């Protein structure tokens, strides 16, 4: 069975504290990242992305969705999230 990594927008959100679930340094975080940006970044680093739009993170009220990353067995979750954050930053520049 393939490992699926889940990336929630809050992992990259500059308005979310580390304590509340941001997983990247503030320098790499962005304001209100979207699942579309995250999926695009996932594809840029060479993995397949599946967007689930109607899903709400347990710590949030609004359904911002999440992105399932397929085929990322060769990467740690932390490395994956860091790389995605870097690409979302690049996409926005």
VMD Tcl script that builds the backbone (N, CA, C; Angstrom):
set m [mol new atoms 279]
animate dup $m
set s [atomselect $m all]
$s set {name element resname resid chain x y z} {
  {N N UNK 1 A 0.846 -1.193 0.000}
  {CA C UNK 1 A 0.000 0.000 0.000}
  {C C UNK 1 A 0.889 1.253 0.000}
  {N N UNK 2 A 0.552 2.174 -0.854}
  {CA C UNK 2 A 1.344 3.402 -0.958}
  {C C UNK 2 A 1.095 4.307 0.245}
  {N N UNK 3 A 2.154 4.940 0.665}
  {CA C UNK 3 A 2.043 5.888 1.771}
  {C C UNK 3 A 1.467 7.187 1.227}
  {N N UNK 4 A 0.503 7.731 1.941}
  {CA C UNK 4 A -0.026 9.038 1.551}
  {C C UNK 4 A 0.321 10.037 2.634}
  {N N UNK 5 A 0.939 11.098 2.230}
  {CA C UNK 5 A 1.183 12.190 3.159}
  {C C UNK 5 A 0.075 13.205 2.986}
  {N N UNK 6 A -0.394 13.737 4.091}
  {CA C UNK 6 A -1.437 14.748 4.046}
  {C C UNK 6 A -0.802 16.096 4.375}
  {N N UNK 7 A -1.073 17.091 3.559}
  {CA C UNK 7 A -0.605 18.447 3.861}
  {C C UNK 7 A -1.832 19.340 4.022}
  {N N UNK 8 A -1.979 19.859 5.214}
  {CA C UNK 8 A -3.058 20.797 5.519}
  {C C UNK 8 A -2.535 22.215 5.300}
  {N N UNK 9 A -3.374 23.133 4.830}
  {CA C UNK 9 A -2.920 24.518 4.638}
  {C C UNK 9 A -2.310 25.133 5.906}
  {N N UNK 10 A -2.817 24.769 7.077}
  {CA C UNK 10 A -2.300 25.370 8.319}
  {C C UNK 10 A -0.819 25.058 8.533}
  {N N UNK 11 A -0.305 23.984 7.925}
  {CA C UNK 11 A 1.121 23.657 8.070}
  {C C UNK 11 A 2.005 24.769 7.509}
  {N N UNK 12 A 1.478 25.517 6.537}
  {CA C UNK 12 A 2.266 26.542 5.844}
  {C C UNK 12 A 1.792 27.955 6.148}
  {N N UNK 13 A 0.770 28.078 6.995}
  {CA C UNK 13 A 0.098 29.363 7.196}
  {C C UNK 13 A 0.843 30.242 8.195}
  {N N UNK 14 A 1.237 31.427 7.721}
  {CA C UNK 14 A 2.006 32.357 8.558}
  {C C UNK 14 A 1.203 32.848 9.768}
  {N N UNK 15 A -0.124 32.792 9.691}
  {CA C UNK 15 A -0.936 33.280 10.810}
  {C C UNK 15 A -1.146 32.219 11.891}
  {N N UNK 16 A -0.646 31.010 11.648}
  {CA C UNK 16 A -0.783 29.921 12.618}
  {C C UNK 16 A 0.546 29.763 13.358}
  {N N UNK 17 A 0.484 29.669 14.683}
  {CA C UNK 17 A 1.726 29.514 15.445}
  {C C UNK 17 A 2.248 28.081 15.313}
  {N N UNK 18 A 3.510 27.899 15.647}
  {CA C UNK 18 A 4.096 26.560 15.657}
  {C C UNK 18 A 3.295 25.659 16.602}
  {N N UNK 19 A 2.940 26.248 17.748}
  {CA C UNK 19 A 2.181 25.521 18.763}
  {C C UNK 19 A 0.846 25.018 18.210}
  {N N UNK 20 A 0.247 25.814 17.323}
  {CA C UNK 20 A -1.068 25.462 16.781}
  {C C UNK 20 A -1.001 24.677 15.478}
  {N N UNK 21 A 0.205 24.334 15.047}
  {CA C UNK 21 A 0.283 23.412 13.926}
  {C C UNK 21 A 1.049 23.847 12.696}
  {N N UNK 22 A 1.633 25.058 12.709}
  {CA C UNK 22 A 2.479 25.423 11.562}
  {C C UNK 22 A 3.728 24.567 11.629}
  {N N UNK 23 A 4.147 24.041 10.495}
  {CA C UNK 23 A 5.285 23.120 10.472}
  {C C UNK 23 A 6.521 23.672 9.786}
  {N N UNK 24 A 6.452 24.912 9.341}
  {CA C UNK 24 A 7.616 25.498 8.673}
  {C C UNK 24 A 8.016 26.773 9.403}
  {N N UNK 25 A 9.284 27.191 9.265}
  {CA C UNK 25 A 9.688 28.463 9.881}
  {C C UNK 25 A 8.850 29.614 9.329}
  {N N UNK 26 A 8.673 30.631 10.139}
  {CA C UNK 26 A 7.856 31.773 9.725}
  {C C UNK 26 A 8.364 32.375 8.411}
  {N N UNK 27 A 9.681 32.339 8.214}
  {CA C UNK 27 A 10.271 32.867 6.968}
  {C C UNK 27 A 9.740 32.142 5.726}
  {N N UNK 28 A 9.401 30.861 5.887}
  {CA C UNK 28 A 8.941 30.047 4.759}
  {C C UNK 28 A 7.420 29.979 4.671}
  {N N UNK 29 A 6.737 30.464 5.702}
  {CA C UNK 29 A 5.275 30.398 5.737}
  {C C UNK 29 A 4.680 31.497 4.860}
  {N N UNK 30 A 3.418 31.294 4.439}
  {CA C UNK 30 A 2.713 32.284 3.626}
  {C C UNK 30 A 1.349 32.563 4.255}
  {N N UNK 31 A 0.784 33.698 3.901}
  {CA C UNK 31 A -0.563 34.030 4.399}
  {C C UNK 31 A -1.614 33.219 3.648}
  {N N UNK 32 A -2.470 32.569 4.384}
  {CA C UNK 32 A -3.615 31.840 3.820}
  {C C UNK 32 A -3.285 31.016 2.578}
  {N N UNK 33 A -2.423 30.021 2.720}
  {CA C UNK 33 A -2.121 29.154 1.574}
  {C C UNK 33 A -3.375 28.382 1.154}
  {N N UNK 34 A -3.533 28.171 -0.141}
  {CA C UNK 34 A -4.699 27.431 -0.635}
  {C C UNK 34 A -4.302 26.007 -1.021}
  {N N UNK 35 A -5.294 25.119 -1.067}
  {CA C UNK 35 A -5.001 23.746 -1.489}
  {C C UNK 35 A -4.531 23.718 -2.941}
  {N N UNK 36 A -4.999 24.674 -3.743}
  {CA C UNK 36 A -4.550 24.712 -5.143}
  {C C UNK 36 A -3.061 25.040 -5.236}
  {N N UNK 37 A -2.628 26.009 -4.430}
  {CA C UNK 37 A -1.193 26.355 -4.415}
  {C C UNK 37 A -0.366 25.184 -3.902}
  {N N UNK 38 A -0.856 24.538 -2.857}
  {CA C UNK 38 A -0.124 23.404 -2.276}
  {C C UNK 38 A -0.013 22.266 -3.292}
  {N N UNK 39 A -1.123 21.964 -3.967}
  {CA C UNK 39 A -1.113 20.886 -4.966}
  {C C UNK 39 A -0.149 21.209 -6.102}
  {N N UNK 40 A -0.154 22.474 -6.536}
  {CA C UNK 40 A 0.757 22.890 -7.609}
  {C C UNK 40 A 2.208 22.713 -7.156}
  {N N UNK 41 A 2.494 23.093 -5.919}
  {CA C UNK 41 A 3.855 22.947 -5.387}
  {C C UNK 41 A 4.247 21.469 -5.284}
  {N N UNK 42 A 3.319 20.634 -4.851}
  {CA C UNK 42 A 3.582 19.186 -4.751}
  {C C UNK 42 A 3.955 18.634 -6.131}
  {N N UNK 43 A 3.213 19.057 -7.154}
  {CA C UNK 43 A 3.508 18.582 -8.502}
  {C C UNK 43 A 4.856 19.108 -8.994}
  {N N UNK 44 A 5.202 20.323 -8.607}
  {CA C UNK 44 A 6.498 20.900 -8.985}
  {C C UNK 44 A 7.660 20.066 -8.440}
  {N N UNK 45 A 7.480 19.485 -7.260}
  {CA C UNK 45 A 8.584 18.687 -6.696}
  {C C UNK 45 A 8.482 17.219 -7.094}
  {N N UNK 46 A 7.539 16.902 -7.975}
  {CA C UNK 46 A 7.550 15.590 -8.615}
  {C C UNK 46 A 6.623 14.543 -8.033}
  {N N UNK 47 A 5.636 14.942 -7.263}
  {CA C UNK 47 A 4.697 13.965 -6.716}
  {C C UNK 47 A 3.295 14.251 -7.223}
  {N N UNK 48 A 2.445 13.245 -7.121}
  {CA C UNK 48 A 1.042 13.434 -7.488}
  {C C UNK 48 A 0.288 14.006 -6.295}
  {N N UNK 49 A -0.616 14.935 -6.583}
  {CA C UNK 49 A -1.392 15.573 -5.529}
  {C C UNK 49 A -2.879 15.362 -5.782}
  {N N UNK 50 A -3.598 15.052 -4.711}
  {CA C UNK 50 A -5.054 14.933 -4.789}
  {C C UNK 50 A -5.635 15.940 -3.807}
  {N N UNK 51 A -6.469 16.835 -4.322}
  {CA C UNK 51 A -7.077 17.851 -3.463}
  {C C UNK 51 A -8.388 17.319 -2.903}
  {N N UNK 52 A -8.533 17.420 -1.601}
  {CA C UNK 52 A -9.813 17.124 -0.947}
  {C C UNK 52 A -10.311 18.444 -0.381}
  {N N UNK 53 A -11.299 19.033 -1.030}
  {CA C UNK 53 A -11.730 20.387 -0.674}
  {C C UNK 53 A -12.636 20.484 0.539}
  {N N UNK 54 A -13.477 19.495 0.762}
  {CA C UNK 54 A -14.503 19.618 1.804}
  {C C UNK 54 A -14.087 18.997 3.129}
  {N N UNK 55 A -12.814 19.112 3.447}
  {CA C UNK 55 A -12.297 18.522 4.673}
  {C C UNK 55 A -11.838 19.645 5.593}
  {N N UNK 56 A -12.110 19.468 6.867}
  {CA C UNK 56 A -11.720 20.482 7.847}
  {C C UNK 56 A -10.703 19.892 8.815}
  {N N UNK 57 A -9.605 20.608 9.019}
  {CA C UNK 57 A -8.608 20.188 10.007}
  {C C UNK 57 A -9.272 20.179 11.388}
  {N N UNK 58 A -8.931 19.201 12.234}
  {CA C UNK 58 A -9.566 19.109 13.551}
  {C C UNK 58 A -9.466 20.390 14.385}
  {N N UNK 59 A -8.459 21.219 14.143}
  {CA C UNK 59 A -8.288 22.434 14.938}
  {C C UNK 59 A -8.890 23.669 14.267}
  {N N UNK 60 A -9.604 23.477 13.159}
  {CA C UNK 60 A -10.155 24.627 12.437}
  {C C UNK 60 A -11.665 24.502 12.280}
  {N N UNK 61 A -12.312 25.632 12.053}
  {CA C UNK 61 A -13.755 25.662 11.812}
  {C C UNK 61 A -14.063 25.645 10.329}
  {N N UNK 62 A -13.248 26.352 9.553}
  {CA C UNK 62 A -13.503 26.464 8.117}
  {C C UNK 62 A -12.893 25.291 7.368}
  {N N UNK 63 A -13.632 24.776 6.406}
  {CA C UNK 63 A -13.106 23.697 5.562}
  {C C UNK 63 A -12.185 24.307 4.510}
  {N N UNK 64 A -10.886 24.274 4.789}
  {CA C UNK 64 A -9.908 24.788 3.812}
  {C C UNK 64 A -9.425 23.660 2.918}
  {N N UNK 65 A -9.808 22.434 3.250}
  {CA C UNK 65 A -9.369 21.289 2.471}
  {C C UNK 65 A -7.992 20.815 2.885}
  {N N UNK 66 A -7.504 19.829 2.151}
  {CA C UNK 66 A -6.158 19.299 2.373}
  {C C UNK 66 A -5.681 18.694 1.070}
  {N N UNK 67 A -4.388 18.414 1.024}
  {CA C UNK 67 A -3.805 17.815 -0.175}
  {C C UNK 67 A -3.167 16.483 0.209}
  {N N UNK 68 A -3.554 15.441 -0.506}
  {CA C UNK 68 A -2.924 14.138 -0.324}
  {C C UNK 68 A -1.773 14.050 -1.308}
  {N N UNK 69 A -0.616 13.663 -0.807}
  {CA C UNK 69 A 0.573 13.540 -1.652}
  {C C UNK 69 A 0.831 12.064 -1.875}
  {N N UNK 70 A 0.851 11.659 -3.125}
  {CA C UNK 70 A 1.059 10.246 -3.453}
  {C C UNK 70 A 2.473 10.020 -3.972}
  {N N UNK 71 A 3.039 8.886 -3.593}
  {CA C UNK 71 A 4.340 8.504 -4.114}
  {C C UNK 71 A 5.512 9.177 -3.441}
  {N N UNK 72 A 5.306 9.692 -2.232}
  {CA C UNK 72 A 6.399 10.409 -1.555}
  {C C UNK 72 A 7.085 9.547 -0.496}
  {N N UNK 73 A 7.140 8.242 -0.742}
  {CA C UNK 73 A 7.760 7.332 0.238}
  {C C UNK 73 A 9.229 7.648 0.490}
  {N N UNK 74 A 9.871 8.278 -0.511}
  {CA C UNK 74 A 11.306 8.549 -0.411}
  {C C UNK 74 A 11.604 9.837 0.355}
  {N N UNK 75 A 10.582 10.465 0.901}
  {CA C UNK 75 A 10.768 11.751 1.561}
  {C C UNK 75 A 10.135 11.712 2.950}
  {N N UNK 76 A 10.784 12.374 3.903}
  {CA C UNK 76 A 10.135 12.463 5.218}
  {C C UNK 76 A 9.026 13.508 5.132}
  {N N UNK 77 A 8.075 13.405 6.037}
  {CA C UNK 77 A 6.970 14.377 6.051}
  {C C UNK 77 A 7.526 15.785 6.212}
  {N N UNK 78 A 8.492 15.949 7.092}
  {CA C UNK 78 A 9.058 17.268 7.340}
  {C C UNK 78 A 9.717 17.831 6.076}
  {N N UNK 79 A 10.524 17.006 5.405}
  {CA C UNK 79 A 11.188 17.458 4.171}
  {C C UNK 79 A 10.158 17.840 3.114}
  {N N UNK 80 A 9.114 17.046 3.026}
  {CA C UNK 80 A 8.062 17.288 2.051}
  {C C UNK 80 A 7.375 18.630 2.316}
  {N N UNK 81 A 6.997 18.855 3.564}
  {CA C UNK 81 A 6.303 20.101 3.925}
  {C C UNK 81 A 7.216 21.306 3.683}
  {N N UNK 82 A 8.495 21.177 4.019}
  {CA C UNK 82 A 9.445 22.279 3.804}
  {C C UNK 82 A 9.571 22.597 2.311}
  {N N UNK 83 A 9.681 21.553 1.491}
  {CA C UNK 83 A 9.832 21.754 0.044}
  {C C UNK 83 A 8.578 22.389 -0.547}
  {N N UNK 84 A 7.422 21.929 -0.105}
  {CA C UNK 84 A 6.159 22.491 -0.593}
  {C C UNK 84 A 6.062 23.965 -0.198}
  {N N UNK 85 A 6.423 24.274 1.047}
  {CA C UNK 85 A 6.376 25.665 1.508}
  {C C UNK 85 A 7.278 26.550 0.649}
  {N N UNK 86 A 8.464 26.058 0.334}
  {CA C UNK 86 A 9.401 26.831 -0.487}
  {C C UNK 86 A 8.797 27.100 -1.867}
  {N N UNK 87 A 8.169 26.084 -2.450}
  {CA C UNK 87 A 7.569 26.260 -3.777}
  {C C UNK 87 A 6.364 27.174 -3.752}
  {N N UNK 88 A 5.544 27.092 -2.705}
  {CA C UNK 88 A 4.397 28.011 -2.623}
  {C C UNK 88 A 4.920 29.453 -2.571}
  {N N UNK 89 A 6.002 29.664 -1.817}
  {CA C UNK 89 A 6.610 30.984 -1.780}
  {C C UNK 89 A 7.075 31.443 -3.152}
  {N N UNK 90 A 7.681 30.533 -3.905}
  {CA C UNK 90 A 8.162 30.849 -5.259}
  {C C UNK 90 A 6.981 31.140 -6.186}
  {N N UNK 91 A 5.922 30.342 -6.083}
  {CA C UNK 91 A 4.735 30.548 -6.933}
  {C C UNK 91 A 4.130 31.923 -6.710}
  {N N UNK 92 A 4.242 32.427 -5.492}
  {CA C UNK 92 A 3.632 33.713 -5.175}
  {C C UNK 92 A 4.496 34.899 -5.598}
  {N N UNK 93 A 5.787 34.662 -5.783}
  {CA C UNK 93 A 6.680 35.787 -6.139}
  {C C UNK 93 A 6.518 36.225 -7.590}
}
mol reanalyze $m
mol bondsrecalc $m
mol representation Tube
mol addrep $m
